[in-house]
């Protein structure tokens, strides 16, 4: 009985109802005076409340997929054994994108979470695209992280069979999951609608969680002696995707986005690793990483602690370090979210060659309804920044046959009609 299964939710709800019924039925027995009766009342009330809270927590976790399994809930996280990350391991055999893979960095995964997501493309992949459930294996870090990968229809069309595609990595918040990205943020659904309407070029969307060591929140930091989240997202993940999919190899084709702490990670990755990601969209982010009860000590101790902390303070970086040549978008509601003053300060601090855009609605909250409204303009803006890869996969010659080059996509309407982005631009809705 899985943690996120409907059976678990129904069983816990039934158990809570039974506890309430037993409490009502046995209450007259506990109404008498005496120590045993008082202790009985306290025990009965406490047990009923604990079971009711547990039932509600199971329902909430099943809806938002904060934790995907019992092992994950109790901190027993899967790690990648050496045999999995090296070729020749029979246990690593599977099918990905119709091709058998063995010992690869991207492996097929179960569809339990994916099957619960509504609005995913169906029918022929060459017409509607496809979403795959995979697990990404970090060769440097030993991390195994689940992911959903959206492949646009063009990925499966013969005319594009040698074409590489731009990539946007979408990060969940803490303690969120890829289910949240697919179901509640509607990453692939929004991208598919924008691409069909011509507002977005064909792009591979990768939905992944930055919480690689649950239940700990590592905030995309390489923790001294602990989880190496930045290395996984800035090195392992791009290398794995490039080995498994036809995606661009140049950083100009790579962007990263996220909401809440995932948005913070997107900014951190782009400003700290501009050779990997050149574009970021951050919905309700923070601009400084600091320790709290969910993170533990992220920066260790010793004389280098302050330097490591400053390196993850984006305002400090803008003031004291060379500014990277990247483009970032930040979104924050003027009323209803607490980070608006910090967002304004960040926008003002950005200087060339870095460019910043913003989505600043009048009202909103730190929740999915707000982020869902911000998604279409954020993705359309990222589309303007990313370069459609000009590199193609190597030709496979057949004797006496010539393989034609794939057609290049036509000019994007937003790019053709819109003005050249300036160092600061603001999008309002």
C-alpha positions in Angstrom: 0.0 0.0 0.0 1.9 3.0 -1.3 2.1 6.3 0.6 0.4 8.2 -2.2 -2.1 5.6 -3.3 -5.9 6.2 -3.0 -6.1 3.0 -0.9 -3.9 4.6 1.8 -6.1 7.7 1.8 -9.3 5.7 2.1 -7.9 3.5 4.8 -6.7 6.4 6.9 -10.1 8.2 6.4 -11.9 5.1 7.5 -9.7 4.7 10.5 -10.3 8.3 11.6 -14.0 7.8 11.3 -13.8 4.6 13.4 -11.8 6.5 16.1 -14.4 9.3 16.2 -17.2 6.7 16.5 -15.4 4.8 19.3 -14.7 8.1 21.1 -18.4 9.0 21.1 -19.5 5.5 22.1 -17.0 5.1 25.0 -17.3 8.7 26.3 -19.9 7.9 29.0 -17.5 5.4 30.5 -14.8 8.1 30.8 -17.2 10.6 32.3 -16.8 9.4 35.8 -14.4 10.8 38.4 -11.0 9.2 39.0 -7.5 9.1 37.7 -8.1 6.2 35.3 -11.1 8.0 33.7 -9.1 11.2 33.3 -6.2 9.4 31.6 -8.7 7.5 29.5 -10.3 10.7 28.2 -6.9 12.2 27.4 -5.8 9.0 25.6 -9.0 8.7 23.6 -9.0 12.4 22.6 -5.3 12.3 21.7 -5.5 9.1 19.7 -8.5 10.4 17.7 -6.8 13.7 16.9 -3.5 12.0 15.8 -5.4 9.7 13.5 -7.5 12.5 12.0 -4.3 14.6 11.4 -2.6 11.6 9.9 -5.6 11.0 7.6 -5.6 14.7 6.5 -1.8 14.6 5.9 -2.1 11.5 3.8 -4.8 13.2 1.6 -2.7 16.3 1.3 0.4 14.4 0.4 -1.5 12.3 -2.1 -2.8 15.5 -3.7 0.5 17.4 -3.9 3.0 14.5 -3.8 5.4 16.1 -1.3 6.8 12.6 -0.5 6.5 9.8 -3.1 7.0 6.8 -0.9 7.3 5.6 2.7 11.1 5.3 2.4 11.3 8.9 1.2 9.1 10.1 4.1 11.4 8.5 6.6 14.6 9.7 4.9 15.6 6.4 3.3 16.6 7.9 0.0 17.7 5.8 -3.0 21.3 6.3 -4.1 22.9 5.2 -7.3 25.2 2.1 -6.9 28.3 2.0 -9.0 26.8 -0.8 -11.1 23.9 1.4 -12.2 26.1 4.2 -13.4 28.4 2.1 -15.4 27.7 0.2 -18.7 27.2 -3.5 -18.5 24.9 -3.7 -15.5 22.0 -6.0 -16.5 19.8 -4.3 -13.8 20.0 -1.1 -15.7 18.3 -2.3 -18.8 15.0 -0.6 -20.0 13.3 1.2 -22.8 13.5 5.0 -23.2 12.0 6.8 -26.1 11.5 3.4 -27.9 15.2 2.5 -27.6 16.8 0.0 -25.2 19.1 1.6 -22.7 21.6 -0.2 -20.5 23.8 1.5 -17.8 22.6 4.9 -19.0 22.4 8.1 -17.0 18.6 8.4 -17.9 16.6 5.3 -17.1 12.8 4.6 -17.6 10.8 4.9 -14.4 7.3 3.9 -13.3 4.3 5.8 -14.5 2.4 5.8 -11.2 2.6 9.5 -10.7 2.4 10.3 -14.4 -0.8 8.4 -14.8 -2.5 10.7 -12.2 -1.6 13.9 -14.2 -4.5 15.4 -16.2 -4.2 17.1 -19.6 -1.1 15.3 -20.8 -0.7 14.8 -24.6 -2.3 11.6 -26.0 -2.4 10.0 -29.4 0.4 10.1 -31.9 3.6 11.6 -30.5 4.4 13.3 -33.8 1.1 15.2 -33.6 0.8 16.0 -29.9 4.2 15.3 -28.3 4.8 13.0 -25.3 5.7 13.1 -21.6 8.1 10.4 -20.3 8.7 9.3 -16.7 12.4 8.7 -16.1 15.0 8.7 -13.4 18.2 10.7 -13.8 21.4 9.1 -12.4 24.2 11.5 -11.4 27.5 10.0 -12.3 29.4 12.5 -10.2 27.1 12.8 -7.2 25.5 9.3 -7.1 22.1 11.0 -6.9 19.0 9.3 -8.4 16.2 11.8 -9.0 12.9 11.2 -10.7 11.9 13.5 -13.7 9.2 14.0 -16.3 10.4 14.9 -19.8 8.1 16.6 -22.3 9.1 16.1 -25.9 7.4 18.4 -28.5 5.7 16.9 -31.6 8.6 18.0 -33.8 10.9 15.8 -31.8 9.2 12.7 -33.4 8.7 14.2 -36.9 10.9 12.9 -39.8 11.8 16.4 -40.9 13.4 17.1 -37.5 15.0 13.7 -37.0 18.5 15.1 -36.8 17.6 18.4 -35.1 18.6 19.2 -31.6 16.1 21.2 -29.4 16.4 23.9 -26.7 15.8 22.8 -23.1 14.0 24.4 -20.1 14.5 22.7 -16.8 11.6 23.3 -14.4 12.3 23.0 -10.7 9.7 22.4 -7.9 9.7 24.2 -4.6 10.3 22.5 -1.3 9.2 19.9 -0.4 7.4 19.7 -3.8 7.6 17.0 -6.4 7.5 16.5 -10.1 3.8 15.7 -9.8 3.3 19.3 -8.6 5.1 20.6 -11.7 3.0 18.5 -14.0 -0.4 18.6 -12.4 -0.6 21.9 -10.5 1.9 24.2 -12.3 1.0 22.6 -15.7 4.5 22.9 -17.2 4.1 20.6 -20.1 0.5 21.5 -20.8 1.3 25.2 -20.9 4.4 24.7 -23.1 2.4 22.6 -25.5 -0.4 25.2 -25.8 2.2 28.0 -26.4 4.0 26.0 -29.0 0.9 25.1 -30.9 -0.1 28.8 -31.0 3.3 29.8 -32.3 4.3 31.7 -29.2 7.0 29.3 -28.3 9.5 27.4 -30.4 9.6 23.6 -30.0 11.3 23.0 -26.7 12.1 20.0 -24.4 10.7 20.6 -20.9 12.4 18.7 -18.0 10.5 18.6 -14.7 12.6 17.7 -11.8 12.8 18.3 -8.0 15.9 20.0 -6.5 15.3 18.1 -3.2 17.7 15.3 -3.9 18.1 14.3 -0.2 14.6 14.4 1.3 13.4 15.5 3.7 16.3 17.9 3.9 16.1 21.1 1.9 19.5 21.7 0.3 18.6 24.9 -1.6 20.7 23.8 -4.6 23.9 24.1 -2.5 26.9 21.8 -2.5 26.8 21.1 1.2 30.3 20.5 2.6 30.4 16.8 3.4 26.8 16.4 2.3 24.5 16.4 -0.7 26.0 18.0 -3.8 22.9 19.6 -5.3 24.5 22.2 -7.4 26.8 19.7 -9.0 23.9 17.4 -9.8 21.8 20.2 -11.4 24.6 22.0 -13.2 26.7 19.0 -14.3 25.1 15.6 -13.9 21.6 16.6 -15.2 22.7 18.4 -18.4 25.2 15.6 -19.2 22.6 13.0 -18.7 20.0 14.7 -20.8 22.5 15.3 -23.6 23.3 11.6 -23.6 19.7 10.5 -23.9 17.9 13.2 -25.9 18.5 15.4 -29.0 19.0 18.6 -27.1 21.3 21.5 -27.7 24.9 21.3 -26.4 25.5 25.0 -26.2 24.5 26.9 -23.0 22.5 29.4 -25.2 19.9 26.7 -25.7 19.5 26.0 -21.9 17.2 27.7 -19.5 16.0 26.9 -16.0 12.8 28.0 -14.1 11.1 27.3 -10.9 8.6 28.5 -8.2 9.4 29.4 -4.6 12.7 27.8 -3.6 12.8 26.3 -7.1 12.8 29.8 -8.4 15.6 30.7 -6.0 17.6 27.7 -7.4 16.9 28.9 -11.0 18.5 32.2 -10.2 21.4 30.7 -8.3 22.2 28.2 -11.1 22.1 30.8 -13.8 24.2 33.4 -12.0 26.7 30.9 -10.6 26.8 28.5 -13.6 26.3 30.8 -16.7 28.3 28.3 -18.8 25.4 25.8 -18.3 22.2 28.0 -18.1 21.9 31.4 -19.7 18.3 32.1 -19.0 16.2 31.8 -15.8 12.6 32.5 -14.8 12.0 32.7 -11.0 8.4 32.8 -9.6 8.4 34.1 -6.0 12.1 33.5 -5.3 14.4 34.4 -2.5 17.7 36.1 -3.3 19.8 34.7 -0.5 20.3 31.2 0.8 20.4 30.9 4.6 20.2 28.1 7.1 16.9 27.2 8.7 15.4 24.1 10.4 14.7 22.4 7.1 18.2 22.9 5.7 20.5 22.3 8.6 24.0 23.7 8.1 24.4 24.3 4.4 27.8 26.0 4.5 29.7 24.0 7.1 32.0 25.7 9.5 35.6 27.1 9.4 37.1 30.1 7.8 35.4 29.5 4.4 31.9 29.5 5.7 31.4 33.3 5.2 32.7 33.0 1.6 30.4 30.2 0.8 27.4 32.1 2.3 28.3 35.2 0.3 28.5 33.1 -2.9 24.9 32.2 -2.5 23.7 35.8 -1.7 22.7 37.2 -5.1 22.7 40.8 -4.0 26.3 40.4 -2.7 27.3 38.8 -6.0 25.9 41.7 -8.0 27.8 44.1 -5.9 31.2 42.4 -5.5 31.6 40.0 -8.4 31.7 40.3 -12.2 28.1 40.2 -13.6 27.4 37.2 -15.9 26.0 37.6 -19.4 22.7 36.0 -18.6 19.0 36.9 -18.8 16.7 36.4 -15.8 13.0 37.0 -15.1 11.6 37.5 -11.6 7.9 37.4 -10.7 6.4 38.7 -7.4 3.0 40.1 -6.5 2.9 43.7 -5.2 0.2 42.8 -2.7 -0.1 39.4 -1.1 3.5 38.2 -1.2 6.2 39.3 1.2 9.2 39.4 -1.3 8.1 42.4 -3.4 10.6 44.8 -1.8 13.5 42.3 -2.2 12.5 41.8 -5.8 12.5 45.5 -6.5 15.9 45.8 -4.9 17.2 42.9 -7.1 15.8 44.5 -10.3 17.6 47.8 -9.5 20.9 46.1 -8.7 21.1 44.2 -12.0 23.6 45.8 -14.4 25.0 45.0 -17.9 25.7 42.6 -19.4 23.1 40.9 -17.3 19.5 41.6 -18.2 16.4 41.3 -16.1 12.7 41.3 -16.8 9.8 41.1 -14.3 6.2 40.1 -13.9 4.7 42.2 -11.1 0.9 41.6 -10.7 -1.0 43.9 -8.4 -2.4 41.0 -6.3 -1.4 37.4 -5.8 -0.3 34.8 -3.2 2.5 32.4 -2.7 0.5 29.5 -4.3 -0.2 27.6 -7.5 -3.1 29.8 -8.8 -0.7 32.8 -8.9 2.2 30.8 -10.5 -0.1 29.2 -13.1 -1.1 32.7 -14.3 2.5 33.7 -14.5 3.6 30.6 -16.4 2.6 31.6 -20.0 4.3 35.0 -20.0 7.4 33.5 -18.3 7.7 30.7 -20.8 7.1 33.1 -23.7 9.8 35.4 -22.4 12.2 32.5 -22.0 11.5 31.5 -25.6 12.8 34.9 -26.7 16.1 34.4 -24.9 16.9 30.8 -25.9 18.7 30.0 -29.1 17.3 27.2 -31.3 20.4 24.9 -31.6 22.1 25.1 -34.9 24.1 21.9 -34.3 22.5 18.6 -35.5 23.1 15.0 -34.7 25.7 13.3 -36.9 24.6 12.0 -40.2 24.1 8.2 -40.7 25.0 7.6 -44.3 23.7 4.7 -46.3 25.5 3.6 -49.5 24.0 5.6 -52.3 21.7 7.7 -50.1 21.9 11.3 -49.1 20.2 12.5 -45.9 18.8 16.0 -46.3 19.3 18.6 -43.6 16.2 19.3 -41.4 14.3 22.5 -42.0 15.0 25.4 -39.6 12.0 26.7 -37.7 10.6 30.0 -39.0 11.0 33.2 -37.2 9.2 33.3 -33.9 6.4 35.9 -33.8 7.4 37.3 -30.5 11.0 37.6 -31.6 10.2 39.1 -34.9 7.6 41.6 -33.8 8.9 42.6 -30.4 11.7 45.0 -29.7 15.2 43.9 -28.7 15.2 43.2 -25.0 16.8 45.9 -22.9 18.7 45.6 -19.6 15.5 46.0 -17.7 12.0 45.1 -19.0 8.7 44.7 -17.1 5.8 42.6 -18.0 2.5 43.4 -16.3 -0.8 41.7 -16.3 
